[in-house]
Amino acid sequence: MNSTTDELTQAQLLIQSHTKSTLSRSLPYRPLPLCESIATASRSLISGLPSTGHGVEKTVSHLIEDIALGLNGSSLSSNYYGFVNGGATPAARLADNLVTLHDQNVQVHLPKETIATAVEDKALTMLLDLLHFDHETFKERIFTTGATSSNILGLACGREWILQKKLARAVANEAGAWIDSVGELGLLEACKTAGIESLQILTTMPHSSLRKAASILGLGRASVIDVGLSENPLTFDMQKLEKLLSRDGFAAIVVVSCGEVNTGGFATQSWYSMQKLRSLCDKYDAWLHVDGAFGVFARALTGQEYNQVASGAQDLDFADSITGDAHKLLNVPYDCGFFFCAHSEVAQQVFQNPNAAYLNAETAGPAGIPSPLNIGIENSRRFRGLPVYATLMAYGRAGYVDMLERQVRFARAVASFIDHHNDFEILPEHLQGTSTMIEKIFIVVLFRAKDDDLNRELVSRVNASSRIYVSGTMWSGSPASRIAVSNWQVDPPRDLAIVEAVLDGVVTKWHNETLEALRIKQSA
């Protein structure tokens, strides 16, 4: 495993040269590699574990000359609109290199040995500032792998809190009774003792990760119940919600979809909506959780033209817990999510490491920073907070407001183009041709081709251009296409011209092929 100094130096020079050439390419960066590049990269993979290593220099050359050519530009390209994949700002990318170089495990707070946990705490408080949340309200905060794991944290804390409430009532008449926790008793025993038959998760148009989290936590995917209005399924049916909350023998977690994955829409649109949810949760001892993967960033918008979407993230302070993805609109490298909780004691009851004195030498330093391993899932993880710290320091509030407003302006320009196009239509249908359609667009544009045959092939034909990348979905039982704008490099005039050219080109080619097929059929 020994490598010579010359070999390591040469390998580092190769990496630096590759990084420089990649980042210096003229924009826009191609969102997808060529098919032949992927094929070549696949053929280049070594057949198995070598008996004798190839050495660092040869390995780095292989990574740069073969593997890298088969990777997509989801982070590097402003024209990658699939899923909601953010990029990585220059400050975040450089900081991520330091994360690897210094290789800190930040899960134990050791203030006399490393500043890592203090940096992460500072990054989290700056993130609260960016999103206009109060530090004192959300004292429990941690970085995660993403909103999926953050949703696991939110449901786990909610499960703990609501069952403790039920346990407290169940033993209220027993003198000297000890109120235990789910973390101690286990879910089945806690439910049995509390007299709970079922634990339900009440929400509207949830992300698939919510059902995944429910499955992992033993609550079951079937516990996720949609309580949206029939005419507007993203909006809570408050009467239906209260009816379910009031059932005897049931406990509930209410989850707000802050940024629905297909449309970018919001489950709440006013102070009244969140206040009403908070009131119902207080009345029936339910936990209020917000899945804000990308929607939570609407709180950073300031201009009047963004009031409609900003109102969807208004008054999230009423929540007990909030999740978000930093690797989306904050534009830091994968993987990085965050979790805020208003009940600091609950997370520690769920995630503490018992009987591990060697892990608890310093549970909190002078600044009151808890060891992350006692408030989150992982006992070991990388220094995720450093890129967040770096990018917020480098660009500040003004830089991020500008970045987000450019993304929204571009998404709205694309939506306007599609809404006025003869061959495409905006989804959901109730937005088509309305005067308020543009105001309701955040960063996701959902649309379809009016011709059903073209619509079935639309995503593949768009992506075949290699100029932009979109992801497909289903809407009202039919295929639909999504353009999700989340890269810091977006340039509205430049990128709109590219999208228009690709979509018009797809339509022109389709019409030409259709006419040619008809001509051949008629001449046969």
matplotlib code that plots the C-alpha trace (Angstrom):
import matplotlib.pyplot as plt

x = [0.0, 3.0, 3.1, 6.1, 6.0, 6.5, 3.5, 1.2, 2.4, 1.7, -1.8, -2.6, -1.5, -3.8, -6.8, -6.1, -5.8, -9.0, -10.9, -9.6, -10.5, -13.9, -14.8, -13.3, -15.6, -17.8, -21.4, -23.8, -22.3, -23.8, -26.3, -25.8, -22.8, -22.9, -24.1, -20.8, -19.0, -21.1, -20.4, -16.7, -16.7, -18.5, -16.1, -13.1, -14.2, -11.7, -13.0, -12.4, -10.1, -6.5, -4.0, -1.5, -2.7, -2.3, -0.9, -2.4, -1.2, -2.7, -5.9, -6.4, -5.8, -8.5, -10.9, -10.3, -10.0, -12.6, -15.0, -15.5, -16.6, -19.6, -20.9, -23.9, -23.8, -26.5, -24.4, -22.3, -25.0, -27.7, -29.7, -30.2, -33.8, -34.4, -35.8, -34.7, -30.9, -29.0, -25.5, -22.5, -21.4, -17.7, -17.4, -19.2, -17.2, -13.9, -15.0, -16.0, -12.5, -11.3, -13.9, -12.2, -8.7, -9.3, -11.8, -13.5, -16.1, -18.4, -20.7, -19.1, -18.8, -15.2, -14.6, -11.1, -10.0, -11.8, -13.9, -16.0, -19.2, -19.0, -18.7, -21.7, -23.7, -22.8, -23.8, -27.2, -27.9, -27.0, -29.4, -32.1, -31.3, -31.6, -35.0, -36.2, -36.6, -36.0, -32.9, -34.7, -37.7, -35.7, -32.9, -32.6, -30.9, -28.7, -27.4, -28.5, -28.0, -31.2, -34.9, -35.6, -33.5, -34.8, -38.4, -37.3, -36.1, -39.4, -41.6, -39.5, -39.7, -43.4, -44.0, -42.1, -43.9, -47.5, -47.1, -45.5, -48.6, -50.9, -48.7, -48.9, -52.7, -52.8, -50.8, -52.1, -54.2, -51.3, -49.4, -45.7, -46.1, -43.1, -43.8, -41.5, -40.7, -41.1, -37.3, -37.2, -40.3, -40.6, -43.5, -45.8, -45.4, -45.8, -49.0, -50.4, -49.7, -51.1, -54.2, -53.4, -54.7, -53.2, -50.8, -51.7, -49.8, -52.3, -51.1, -51.8, -50.0, -47.0, -43.6, -42.8, -40.0, -42.8, -44.1, -40.6, -39.9, -43.2, -42.1, -38.7, -40.1, -42.6, -45.6, -46.3, -46.9, -50.6, -50.6, -50.0, -53.5, -54.3, -56.7, -56.8, -59.8, -61.3, -61.2, -57.7, -55.9, -52.9, -55.0, -56.1, -59.7, -59.9, -63.2, -61.9, -58.6, -60.4, -62.6, -59.6, -57.7, -60.6, -61.0, -60.5, -57.6, -55.7, -52.6, -51.5, -48.7, -49.8, -47.4, -47.4, -46.1, -44.1, -43.2, -45.1, -42.7, -44.7, -46.0, -43.8, -47.1, -47.7, -50.2, -50.7, -51.2, -51.8, -51.2, -54.7, -53.9, -50.8, -52.5, -55.5, -53.3, -51.4, -54.7, -56.0, -52.7, -52.7, -56.3, -55.7, -52.1, -50.8, -47.3, -47.0, -44.2, -43.2, -41.6, -39.9, -37.2, -37.1, -40.3, -38.9, -36.5, -39.5, -39.1, -36.0, -37.9, -38.4, -40.0, -43.7, -43.9, -43.1, -45.7, -47.9, -45.2, -43.7, -47.1, -46.9, -44.0, -45.4, -45.7, -43.9, -42.8, -45.9, -44.4, -42.9, -40.3, -39.1, -37.0, -35.1, -32.5, -29.3, -28.2, -31.1, -31.7, -28.8, -26.5, -24.0, -22.6, -24.4, -25.3, -26.7, -30.1, -31.1, -33.6, -35.0, -37.0, -38.8, -38.5, -34.9, -35.5, -37.5, -34.7, -32.3, -34.9, -35.1, -31.5, -29.3, -26.5, -27.0, -24.2, -21.5, -19.4, -16.6, -19.0, -20.4, -17.2, -18.4, -22.2, -22.2, -19.6, -19.7, -22.0, -24.4, -23.8, -25.0, -23.1, -24.9, -24.9, -27.4, -29.9, -29.6, -29.4, -25.7, -22.9, -20.4, -20.6, -18.6, -18.3, -21.4, -21.7, -18.5, -19.8, -22.9, -20.9, -18.6, -21.3, -23.4, -20.4, -19.3, -22.6, -24.7, -28.4, -28.3, -26.4, -28.9, -32.0, -30.5, -29.9, -33.4, -35.1, -33.2, -34.4, -38.0, -37.9, -36.6, -39.2, -41.9, -40.5, -40.6, -44.1, -45.3, -43.7, -45.4, -48.8, -48.8, -47.5, -49.8, -48.4, -48.0, -50.1, -49.4, -50.4, -52.3, -55.2, -56.8, -53.7, -54.0, -54.5, -55.2, -54.0, -52.5, -50.7, -47.3, -47.6, -48.1, -45.0, -42.1, -39.2, -41.1, -43.0, -45.2, -46.5, -47.5, -47.8, -51.3, -50.8, -51.1, -48.7, -46.0, -46.7, -45.8, -42.4, -41.9, -39.3, -37.2, -37.2, -36.3, -33.5, -32.2, -31.2, -28.5, -29.0, -31.5, -32.6, -36.1, -37.7, -41.0, -43.8, -47.5, -50.4, -54.1, -53.1, -51.1, -47.4, -46.2, -42.8, -41.2, -38.7, -37.3, -34.9, -32.4, -28.9, -27.1, -25.7, -29.1, -29.2, -32.8, -32.3, -29.6, -31.3, -34.8, -33.5, -32.1, -35.4, -37.4, -35.1, -35.3, -39.0, -39.7, -37.2, -39.0, -42.3, -41.0, -39.3, -42.4, -44.7, -42.2, -42.0, -45.8, -46.3, -43.7, -45.3, -48.7, -47.1, -45.6, -48.9, -50.9, -48.4, -48.4]
y = [0.0, 2.3, 4.9, 7.0, 10.8, 11.3, 9.0, 10.8, 14.2, 13.1, 11.8, 15.1, 17.0, 14.9, 15.5, 19.3, 19.4, 17.5, 19.7, 22.8, 21.7, 20.5, 23.8, 25.9, 24.5, 27.0, 27.0, 25.4, 22.1, 19.0, 17.5, 13.9, 12.0, 10.6, 7.0, 5.9, 7.5, 5.4, 2.3, 3.0, 3.7, 0.5, -1.6, 0.0, -1.3, -3.8, -7.3, -7.9, -7.4, -7.3, -9.5, -6.7, -3.1, -0.9, 2.0, 5.4, 7.2, 4.6, 4.4, 8.2, 8.2, 5.5, 7.5, 10.7, 9.2, 6.5, 6.7, 10.5, 10.5, 8.3, 10.5, 12.8, 16.6, 16.7, 19.1, 20.8, 21.6, 24.3, 22.4, 19.3, 19.5, 16.0, 15.2, 18.2, 18.0, 21.0, 21.9, 22.8, 26.4, 27.0, 27.7, 24.5, 22.4, 23.7, 23.1, 19.5, 18.9, 19.9, 17.6, 14.6, 15.9, 16.3, 13.4, 14.4, 12.2, 14.9, 12.6, 13.2, 16.8, 17.1, 20.9, 20.5, 18.3, 19.6, 22.5, 20.4, 20.2, 23.9, 24.6, 22.5, 24.2, 27.6, 26.4, 25.2, 28.5, 30.4, 28.1, 29.0, 32.7, 32.3, 30.6, 33.1, 30.6, 31.4, 29.8, 29.3, 27.7, 25.0, 24.2, 20.6, 20.7, 18.3, 17.5, 14.3, 12.5, 14.2, 14.8, 11.1, 10.4, 13.7, 12.4, 9.3, 11.6, 13.6, 10.6, 8.9, 12.0, 12.3, 8.7, 9.2, 12.4, 11.4, 8.0, 9.7, 11.9, 8.8, 6.9, 9.9, 9.8, 6.0, 5.9, 9.2, 7.4, 5.1, 6.5, 6.6, 5.2, 5.6, 7.1, 5.4, 6.0, 4.2, 4.1, 2.2, 0.0, -0.6, 0.4, -2.6, -2.4, 1.4, 1.2, -1.6, 0.3, 3.6, 1.9, 2.8, 0.5, 2.3, 5.2, 7.1, 9.6, 12.2, 14.2, 15.4, 14.2, 13.0, 12.3, 8.5, 8.9, 9.5, 6.0, 4.6, 6.3, 4.9, 1.4, 1.7, 2.8, 0.0, 2.2, 0.7, 2.3, 1.8, 4.2, 7.1, 8.5, 11.2, 13.8, 16.2, 17.9, 16.1, 19.2, 20.2, 17.1, 19.0, 21.2, 19.7, 18.8, 20.1, 18.4, 15.0, 15.7, 16.5, 13.4, 11.2, 12.9, 12.6, 8.8, 6.9, 4.5, 6.3, 8.5, 10.7, 12.6, 15.3, 15.9, 19.1, 18.7, 21.9, 21.7, 18.8, 16.8, 16.9, 20.5, 22.3, 23.3, 23.9, 22.2, 25.4, 28.8, 31.1, 31.8, 30.5, 27.0, 26.4, 28.0, 25.7, 22.6, 23.6, 24.1, 20.7, 19.0, 20.6, 19.7, 16.0, 15.6, 15.1, 15.9, 18.5, 17.7, 19.6, 17.8, 20.8, 19.2, 22.1, 24.1, 25.4, 27.6, 29.7, 31.4, 33.1, 34.9, 38.6, 40.3, 41.0, 38.9, 35.8, 36.4, 33.5, 30.9, 32.4, 32.2, 28.4, 28.3, 30.9, 30.2, 26.9, 28.0, 26.3, 22.9, 20.5, 19.4, 20.4, 18.6, 20.0, 19.1, 21.3, 19.4, 20.9, 24.6, 25.4, 23.9, 22.0, 18.6, 15.3, 14.2, 16.8, 17.3, 19.0, 18.5, 21.0, 20.1, 22.2, 19.5, 19.0, 16.3, 14.0, 13.4, 12.4, 9.9, 8.3, 8.4, 8.3, 5.8, 4.0, 2.3, 3.7, 5.8, 6.2, 8.0, 10.4, 11.9, 15.4, 15.5, 19.3, 21.9, 25.5, 26.4, 23.6, 21.6, 18.0, 15.1, 14.6, 10.8, 11.3, 13.3, 11.5, 8.1, 7.8, 7.1, 7.9, 10.3, 12.8, 16.6, 17.5, 20.9, 22.5, 23.0, 24.6, 26.9, 27.9, 28.6, 30.7, 32.6, 33.2, 34.3, 35.4, 36.2, 38.5, 35.9, 33.2, 35.4, 36.3, 32.6, 31.5, 34.4, 33.6, 30.0, 31.0, 33.6, 31.0, 28.3, 30.9, 31.9, 28.2, 27.8, 30.9, 29.5, 26.1, 27.7, 29.6, 26.7, 25.0, 21.5, 21.5, 22.2, 23.1, 20.8, 20.7, 21.5, 24.2, 26.4, 26.5, 30.0, 31.6, 35.0, 33.7, 30.7, 32.3, 33.5, 30.0, 28.5, 28.0, 25.9, 23.0, 23.1, 20.1, 19.7, 17.3, 17.2, 17.6, 14.7, 11.5, 9.6, 12.3, 12.6, 9.0, 9.6, 13.1, 12.6, 10.2, 12.5, 15.6, 13.8, 12.4, 16.0, 15.8, 19.6, 19.4, 16.6, 16.3, 13.6, 11.9, 11.2, 10.4, 12.9, 11.9, 8.5, 9.8, 10.4, 13.9, 15.7, 17.8, 20.6, 21.2, 24.2, 24.0, 24.8, 27.9, 28.6, 29.2, 32.1, 32.8, 34.3, 31.8, 28.7, 29.6, 29.8, 26.3, 24.9, 26.6, 25.2, 21.7, 21.5, 23.2, 20.8, 17.7, 18.9, 19.7, 16.3, 14.5, 16.3, 15.5, 11.8, 11.7, 13.2, 10.9, 7.8, 9.0, 9.5, 6.1, 4.5, 6.4, 5.4, 1.7]
z = [0.0, 0.1, -2.6, -3.5, -3.0, -6.8, -7.5, -5.1, -6.4, -10.0, -9.0, -7.3, -10.4, -12.6, -10.3, -10.2, -14.0, -14.5, -12.0, -13.7, -17.2, -16.1, -14.3, -17.1, -19.8, -21.4, -20.1, -20.4, -19.4, -21.1, -18.7, -19.9, -21.2, -24.7, -24.9, -26.3, -23.4, -20.9, -23.0, -23.0, -19.3, -18.6, -20.7, -18.8, -15.4, -14.0, -14.0, -10.2, -7.3, -8.6, -6.8, -7.1, -7.1, -10.2, -8.1, -7.4, -10.6, -12.9, -10.9, -11.0, -14.7, -15.1, -13.0, -15.0, -18.5, -18.3, -15.3, -15.3, -19.0, -18.1, -15.3, -15.8, -15.3, -12.7, -10.5, -13.2, -15.6, -15.2, -17.8, -15.7, -14.7, -13.5, -10.0, -7.8, -8.1, -6.9, -8.0, -5.8, -5.4, -5.8, -2.0, -1.1, -3.6, -2.2, 1.4, 0.5, -0.6, 2.9, 4.4, 2.7, 3.4, 7.2, 7.4, 10.7, 12.4, 14.0, 15.9, 19.3, 20.6, 21.7, 22.0, 23.3, 20.5, 17.3, 16.3, 13.9, 15.9, 16.7, 12.9, 12.2, 14.9, 13.5, 10.0, 11.3, 13.0, 9.8, 8.0, 10.5, 9.8, 6.1, 6.5, 9.1, 11.9, 15.5, 17.2, 20.4, 18.9, 17.1, 19.5, 18.3, 14.9, 13.0, 9.5, 7.9, 4.6, 3.2, 3.7, 3.6, 6.7, 8.2, 7.7, 9.7, 12.5, 12.4, 12.5, 15.2, 17.4, 16.7, 17.6, 20.8, 21.8, 21.1, 22.8, 25.8, 26.0, 25.8, 28.3, 30.8, 30.6, 30.9, 34.2, 35.6, 38.3, 39.3, 42.3, 41.6, 38.1, 35.8, 32.4, 30.1, 26.4, 23.1, 22.9, 26.2, 26.0, 22.3, 20.0, 20.7, 24.5, 24.5, 22.4, 24.6, 27.8, 26.4, 25.0, 21.4, 18.7, 15.7, 15.0, 11.8, 9.7, 8.2, 5.2, 1.7, -1.5, 0.4, -1.0, -1.3, 1.3, 4.0, 3.4, 3.4, 6.7, 8.1, 7.0, 8.6, 11.9, 12.1, 11.6, 8.2, 4.8, 5.3, 8.3, 5.8, 5.1, 2.6, 3.9, 1.0, -0.5, -3.4, -5.6, -4.5, -3.0, -1.8, 0.6, 3.9, 4.4, 8.0, 8.8, 7.7, 9.5, 12.8, 12.5, 12.2, 15.0, 17.4, 17.2, 20.4, 20.5, 17.8, 17.9, 15.0, 13.3, 10.9, 8.0, 5.8, 2.2, 1.8, -1.9, -3.5, -5.7, -9.0, -9.0, -6.4, -4.7, -1.0, 1.3, 3.3, 1.8, 4.7, 8.3, 9.0, 7.6, 9.8, 12.8, 12.3, 12.0, 15.2, 17.0, 16.0, 16.9, 20.3, 20.9, 20.1, 21.2, 17.7, 16.4, 13.5, 11.1, 7.9, 4.9, 3.4, 1.2, -1.2, -0.4, 2.9, 0.9, -0.3, 3.1, 1.8, -1.1, -0.5, -3.6, -3.9, -7.1, -4.9, -2.3, -3.6, -3.1, 0.0, 1.7, 1.2, 3.6, 6.0, 9.7, 9.6, 13.1, 14.3, 13.5, 16.0, 13.4, 9.9, 7.3, 4.4, 1.7, 1.6, -1.5, -3.4, -3.3, -1.0, -3.6, -1.5, -2.6, -1.9, 0.6, 3.0, 4.6, 7.8, 10.6, 13.0, 16.1, 18.7, 21.5, 22.4, 24.9, 22.6, 20.1, 22.8, 24.2, 20.8, 19.6, 22.7, 22.9, 26.3, 28.2, 26.0, 28.4, 25.8, 23.5, 26.2, 27.6, 26.5, 25.9, 25.7, 25.8, 26.9, 24.1, 24.9, 21.7, 22.1, 20.6, 17.2, 17.7, 20.6, 18.5, 15.1, 13.4, 12.7, 15.2, 12.5, 9.5, 7.5, 8.2, 6.2, 7.8, 6.5, 2.9, 4.3, 6.6, 3.6, 1.1, 3.6, 4.6, 1.0, -0.5, 2.5, 2.5, -0.6, -2.6, -1.9, -2.5, -5.9, -6.6, -5.7, -7.5, -10.7, -10.4, -9.8, -12.7, -15.1, -14.0, -14.6, -18.0, -19.0, -17.7, -19.7, -22.8, -22.4, -21.5, -24.8, -26.9, -29.4, -28.6, -24.8, -21.8, -18.2, -15.3, -13.1, -15.5, -13.2, -13.8, -17.6, -19.0, -15.7, -14.7, -11.5, -13.0, -13.1, -9.5, -8.3, -10.0, -7.6, -9.2, -10.7, -14.1, -14.8, -18.3, -21.1, -24.9, -26.1, -28.6, -26.5, -28.8, -28.5, -24.8, -24.2, -25.8, -24.7, -21.9, -23.9, -27.0, -24.9, -23.2, -26.5, -27.4, -24.7, -24.3, -21.4, -19.1, -17.6, -15.5, -16.1, -13.8, -13.8, -13.4, -13.4, -14.7, -17.7, -18.4, -17.6, -17.7, -15.0, -15.3, -11.8, -11.5, -8.7, -10.0, -8.8, -12.3, -13.9, -16.4, -17.4, -20.9, -21.9, -20.5, -21.7, -25.3, -24.9, -23.5, -26.2, -28.9, -27.6, -27.1, -30.5, -32.1, -30.5, -31.8, -35.3, -35.6, -34.4, -36.9, -39.7, -38.7, -38.5, -41.9, -43.4, -41.9, -43.3, -46.8, -46.7, -45.6, -48.4, -51.1, -50.0]

ax = plt.figure().add_subplot(projection="3d")
ax.plot(x, y, z, "-o")
ax.set_aspect("equal")
plt.show()
